[in-house]
Amino acid sequence: MSRKPEKDLLHLTIIGAVLISFGASFDAWWHVSVGRDSFFVLPHLFVHAGVLIMLATSFWTWRKQAHAAWRKIFLTTLLIPLSLPFDEIWHYFRGKETVDSIWIIWSPPHVLLFVAAIAAMLFVTRMLHRRENMAAKQLFGALLLAALLNLIFILAGPLFPFSPFAIAGIYGAAVTTFIMSWIFFYAQRLLPHIAPAFLVAVFSVILQSTIADSGVVYGSRAIGSFPYLPSWILVLSQIMTALVIDTKFIKSYTLRGLVAGTVGGLLLYALSLHFIDPLYQYSSVAALGAAFCAGIGGAVGGFLHINRNHL
């Protein structure tokens, strides 16, 4: 297979990954706003379309090239549709979860689906060779990493502080910020041009816009069980984290991650105190504690970026 058709199929595979990620966010909004009324709801159709695209492109390329990486992508993606009957059986015996139940995210079939999609996308990132057209690599690479970040964020939702779950309390801020900073540092290594983390953040915000509106991860008055965080604060926090990681003024990656995580944490947890409904208000001490944990998470992300060759 010539290089151009292979690149076209890689780009089509990434489009499939983006459809899966958007469908997952859309599905979260649908569960809160509409309910679980049918297996063939619109968000599920986005996920199905993305899975079919990834299966078709990876299988075709694998059979034409006998490339082990494409085989991994195909077999891992195949776990996603295999999780769907498992999900139907789970709901048949367990019933429908409520939005404040941890099982709405961490049920075994949902975990299988998310882990399979995340693993498949990580395999796809390895196919973004440096000899590819730089502009195309920048665009499709940023889309792929944004899709990956969105899915990991959804899966890590129960760890988000001040949510209805918040199973790790304020310490969950360290985990969620580590995830974000690790993806942003990875973007700097993978993508070739200026401000790669910022571009990933922009696409990520677009993918997360639906789920932020529903409040499954970040909070909503519509649910009434955890604090409402204005969407502009969510956007500002993520964008500022990315910009700090993109800066060249801080040479140490660990220090850069620490500063980025702390800045993003202060915006997300401290600034939001001025806009949260008093009914859901949390303390300034808790906000500063979460911001501190966010800084630690960012620092770990930077440290792992330094030691990437040993991991």
Secondary structure per residue as TSV (DSSP state, phi and psi in degrees):
chain	resnum	aa	ss	phi	psi
A	1	M	-	360.0	133.5
A	2	S	-	-70.5	164.0
A	3	R	H	-63.3	-38.6
A	4	K	H	-65.4	-49.4
A	5	P	H	-59.2	-35.6
A	6	E	H	-64.0	-42.5
A	7	K	H	-64.4	-39.8
A	8	D	H	-61.7	-41.8
A	9	L	H	-68.7	-35.2
A	10	L	H	-62.7	-45.0
A	11	H	H	-64.6	-38.0
A	12	L	H	-66.2	-37.4
A	13	T	H	-61.5	-41.3
A	14	I	H	-66.1	-37.7
A	15	I	H	-60.6	-41.0
A	16	G	H	-60.4	-41.1
A	17	A	H	-62.9	-40.4
A	18	V	H	-64.8	-40.0
A	19	L	H	-62.6	-40.4
A	20	I	H	-62.3	-46.7
A	21	S	H	-64.8	-44.4
A	22	F	H	-63.8	-41.5
A	23	G	H	-60.5	-35.9
A	24	A	H	-65.9	-43.2
A	25	S	H	-64.5	-44.4
A	26	F	H	-61.5	-38.2
A	27	D	H	-65.4	-37.6
A	28	A	H	-61.8	-45.1
A	29	W	H	-60.5	-42.1
A	30	W	H	-63.5	-42.0
A	31	H	H	-61.5	-38.0
A	32	V	H	-77.5	-45.1
A	33	S	H	-86.5	-33.4
A	34	V	T	-115.8	-42.0
A	35	G	-	110.5	178.2
A	36	R	S	-97.8	80.7
A	37	D	-	-93.1	-22.0
A	38	S	-	-161.1	150.2
A	39	F	T	-67.3	-27.8
A	40	F	T	-101.7	37.3
A	41	V	-	-69.1	162.2
A	42	L	H	-55.7	-45.2
A	43	P	H	-59.0	-38.8
A	44	H	H	-63.3	-33.2
A	45	L	H	-65.5	-36.5
A	46	F	H	-62.5	-44.8
A	47	V	H	-62.7	-46.0
A	48	H	H	-60.8	-42.9
A	49	A	H	-62.8	-44.1
A	50	G	H	-63.2	-41.1
A	51	V	H	-64.1	-44.0
A	52	L	H	-61.4	-40.8
A	53	I	H	-63.7	-46.7
A	54	M	H	-65.4	-39.0
A	55	L	H	-65.3	-44.6
A	56	A	H	-65.7	-47.3
A	57	T	H	-69.4	-41.0
A	58	S	H	-69.4	-38.9
A	59	F	H	-66.1	-44.5
A	60	W	H	-61.3	-46.6
A	61	T	H	-68.5	-38.4
A	62	W	H	-61.6	-45.7
A	63	R	H	-69.7	-33.1
A	64	K	H	-77.1	-35.0
A	65	Q	H	-107.5	-16.2
A	66	A	-	54.5	40.9
A	67	H	-	-92.2	124.6
A	68	A	H	-61.7	-34.0
A	69	A	H	-64.2	-43.0
A	70	W	H	-67.4	-32.9
A	71	R	H	-63.7	-41.7
A	72	K	H	-61.8	-42.0
A	73	I	H	-61.4	-45.5
A	74	F	H	-63.3	-50.7
A	75	L	H	-66.2	-36.3
A	76	T	H	-70.1	-43.4
A	77	T	H	-62.6	-32.2
A	78	L	H	-62.3	-23.4
A	79	L	H	-67.3	-23.4
A	80	I	H	-65.8	-55.6
A	81	P	H	-64.6	-26.7
A	82	L	H	-68.1	-22.2
A	83	S	H	-78.9	-18.0
A	84	L	H	-67.3	-48.0
A	85	P	H	-62.6	-33.8
A	86	F	H	-59.1	-39.9
A	87	D	H	-65.8	-41.1
A	88	E	H	-64.6	-41.0
A	89	I	H	-64.8	-42.2
A	90	W	H	-58.2	-47.3
A	91	H	H	-69.8	-29.2
A	92	Y	H	-63.8	-41.4
A	93	F	H	-90.1	-31.0
A	94	R	H	-99.5	-15.2
A	95	G	-	80.8	-172.1
A	96	K	-	-89.9	132.0
A	97	E	-	-76.9	151.8
A	98	T	-	-87.3	162.1
A	99	V	T	-69.0	-16.3
A	100	D	T	-99.5	13.7
A	101	S	S	-99.5	135.4
A	102	I	T	-62.9	-22.8
A	103	W	H	-71.2	-15.5
A	104	I	H	-66.1	-22.0
A	105	I	H	-111.3	-43.0
A	106	W	H	-101.6	24.2
A	107	S	S	-66.6	149.2
A	108	P	H	-52.4	-44.4
A	109	P	H	-65.8	-36.0
A	110	H	H	-67.6	-41.3
A	111	V	H	-63.0	-43.0
A	112	L	H	-59.4	-44.7
A	113	L	H	-61.7	-48.6
A	114	F	H	-66.7	-44.1
A	115	V	H	-63.9	-40.4
A	116	A	H	-63.8	-45.1
A	117	A	H	-65.3	-42.0
A	118	I	H	-63.3	-44.8
A	119	A	H	-62.6	-42.6
A	120	A	H	-61.6	-41.3
A	121	M	H	-67.4	-36.3
A	122	L	H	-63.7	-38.7
A	123	F	H	-63.9	-37.7
A	124	V	H	-66.0	-34.8
A	125	T	H	-59.4	-29.4
A	126	R	T	-71.3	-13.6
A	127	M	T	-89.6	-4.2
A	128	L	-	-82.6	78.7
A	129	H	-	-69.9	151.2
A	130	R	T	-70.7	-19.7
A	131	R	T	-79.3	-2.7
A	132	E	S	-71.8	159.1
A	133	N	-	-52.0	125.7
A	134	M	H	-63.9	-40.7
A	135	A	H	-64.8	-42.8
A	136	A	H	-65.7	-40.3
A	137	K	H	-63.4	-40.5
A	138	Q	H	-62.4	-46.5
A	139	L	H	-68.3	-54.9
A	140	F	H	-72.2	-32.3
A	141	G	H	-65.2	-41.7
A	142	A	H	-65.6	-40.1
A	143	L	H	-61.4	-43.7
A	144	L	H	-64.5	-45.7
A	145	L	H	-67.5	-33.8
A	146	A	H	-65.7	-41.5
A	147	A	H	-62.8	-41.1
A	148	L	H	-64.0	-46.9
A	149	L	H	-61.0	-41.6
A	150	N	H	-60.8	-44.8
A	151	L	H	-65.9	-41.6
A	152	I	H	-65.9	-37.7
A	153	F	H	-60.5	-43.6
A	154	I	H	-63.1	-46.2
A	155	L	H	-62.4	-34.5
A	156	A	T	-87.3	6.8
A	157	G	G	-50.2	-43.0
A	158	P	G	-63.1	-13.8
A	159	L	G	-89.8	-10.6
A	160	F	S	-67.3	127.8
A	161	P	T	-62.3	147.3
A	162	F	T	66.0	18.9
A	163	S	S	-91.0	177.8
A	164	P	S	-68.8	-16.5
A	165	F	-	-95.8	-69.7
A	166	A	-	44.3	49.7
A	167	I	T	-67.6	-18.8
A	168	A	T	-108.1	7.8
A	169	G	G	62.0	-145.7
A	170	I	G	-67.6	-19.2
A	171	Y	G	-68.2	-18.6
A	172	G	H	-62.3	-23.3
A	173	A	H	-62.0	-31.8
A	174	A	H	-65.5	-39.9
A	175	V	H	-70.4	-48.5
A	176	T	H	-65.9	-37.1
A	177	T	H	-72.9	-34.8
A	178	F	H	-59.5	-44.7
A	179	I	H	-57.2	-49.2
A	180	M	H	-64.4	-46.5
A	181	S	H	-67.0	-37.2
A	182	W	H	-62.2	-43.6
A	183	I	H	-63.6	-41.2
A	184	F	H	-66.1	-41.4
A	185	F	H	-66.4	-37.5
A	186	Y	H	-63.1	-36.6
A	187	A	H	-61.7	-38.7
A	188	Q	H	-63.9	-33.7
A	189	R	H	-78.9	-33.3
A	190	L	H	-89.1	-36.4
A	191	L	-	-101.6	148.0
A	192	P	-	-92.3	-21.2
A	193	H	S	-103.4	-168.3
A	194	I	S	-71.0	141.9
A	195	A	-	53.1	53.8
A	196	P	H	-65.9	-37.3
A	197	A	H	-64.5	-39.2
A	198	F	H	-60.8	-43.1
A	199	L	H	-65.0	-41.9
A	200	V	H	-61.0	-42.2
A	201	A	H	-61.8	-41.1
A	202	V	H	-61.5	-49.2
A	203	F	H	-65.3	-36.3
A	204	S	H	-64.0	-43.2
A	205	V	H	-59.0	-40.6
A	206	I	H	-62.0	-44.9
A	207	L	H	-67.3	-33.0
A	208	Q	H	-86.0	-6.9
A	209	S	H	-59.5	-37.8
A	210	T	H	-68.5	-45.8
A	211	I	H	-69.2	-33.2
A	212	A	H	-64.4	-35.6
A	213	D	H	-66.9	-37.9
A	214	S	H	-74.1	-31.6
A	215	G	T	86.3	13.0
A	216	V	T	-62.8	-39.7
A	217	V	T	-98.4	-43.2
A	218	Y	T	-98.9	-17.8
A	219	G	-	116.0	143.4
A	220	S	-	-155.8	141.5
A	221	R	T	-63.5	-25.3
A	222	A	T	-63.7	-30.3
A	223	I	T	-85.6	-39.6
A	224	G	-	74.6	18.4
A	225	S	S	-122.5	-2.9
A	226	F	S	-159.6	164.3
A	227	P	-	-66.2	144.8
A	228	Y	-	-86.5	121.5
A	229	L	-	-108.8	122.1
A	230	P	-	-56.9	142.0
A	231	S	H	-60.7	-35.1
A	232	W	H	-66.0	-28.8
A	233	I	H	-70.9	-40.4
A	234	L	H	-59.7	-44.6
A	235	V	H	-65.4	-48.0
A	236	L	H	-61.2	-42.3
A	237	S	H	-61.7	-45.9
A	238	Q	H	-69.3	-41.6
A	239	I	H	-64.8	-43.0
A	240	M	H	-67.2	-37.3
A	241	T	H	-59.8	-44.4
A	242	A	H	-65.2	-41.8
A	243	L	H	-64.5	-40.1
A	244	V	H	-65.2	-40.8
A	245	I	H	-66.4	-31.8
A	246	D	H	-74.7	-19.6
A	247	T	-	-66.3	149.4
A	248	K	S	-101.6	-1.7
A	249	F	S	-73.8	-29.6
A	250	I	-	-99.7	108.5
A	251	K	-	-74.4	-38.2
A	252	S	-	-73.0	123.2
A	253	Y	H	-65.3	-37.3
A	254	T	H	-64.0	-45.9
A	255	L	H	-66.4	-38.4
A	256	R	H	-62.0	-43.5
A	257	G	H	-64.3	-38.4
A	258	L	H	-62.1	-47.0
A	259	V	H	-65.5	-44.3
A	260	A	H	-62.0	-45.8
A	261	G	H	-64.7	-39.4
A	262	T	H	-67.7	-44.6
A	263	V	H	-60.6	-49.0
A	264	G	H	-62.1	-38.6
A	265	G	H	-67.2	-40.7
A	266	L	I	-63.2	-41.0
A	267	L	I	-64.8	-45.1
A	268	L	I	-74.4	-40.0
A	269	Y	I	-103.2	-34.9
A	270	A	I	-88.5	-50.1
A	271	L	G	-60.2	-35.5
A	272	S	G	-66.6	-17.5
A	273	L	G	-57.8	-27.9
A	274	H	G	-77.5	-10.7
A	275	F	T	-123.7	-3.1
A	276	I	S	-83.0	141.0
A	277	D	-	-55.7	131.9
A	278	P	G	-53.2	-27.6
A	279	L	G	-62.7	-29.1
A	280	Y	G	-112.1	17.6
A	281	Q	-	-66.5	139.4
A	282	Y	-	-114.8	169.3
A	283	S	-	-80.0	159.7
A	284	S	H	-64.1	-34.8
A	285	V	H	-63.2	-42.6
A	286	A	H	-64.9	-39.5
A	287	A	H	-63.4	-45.4
A	288	L	H	-68.3	-35.6
A	289	G	H	-63.4	-41.6
A	290	A	H	-66.0	-39.6
A	291	A	H	-64.0	-40.0
A	292	F	H	-62.3	-45.0
A	293	C	H	-62.7	-37.3
A	294	A	H	-61.6	-40.3
A	295	G	H	-61.7	-41.8
A	296	I	H	-62.6	-42.7
A	297	G	H	-61.0	-41.5
A	298	G	H	-64.7	-39.6
A	299	A	H	-63.6	-40.5
A	300	V	H	-64.1	-40.2
A	301	G	H	-59.8	-42.4
A	302	G	H	-67.4	-39.8
A	303	F	H	-62.4	-43.7
A	304	L	H	-66.2	-29.4
A	305	H	H	-65.3	-37.9
A	306	I	H	-63.7	-42.3
A	307	N	T	-98.7	25.7
A	308	R	G	-60.6	-30.6
A	309	N	G	-73.0	-12.1
A	310	H	G	-104.9	3.0
A	311	L	-	-109.3	360.0
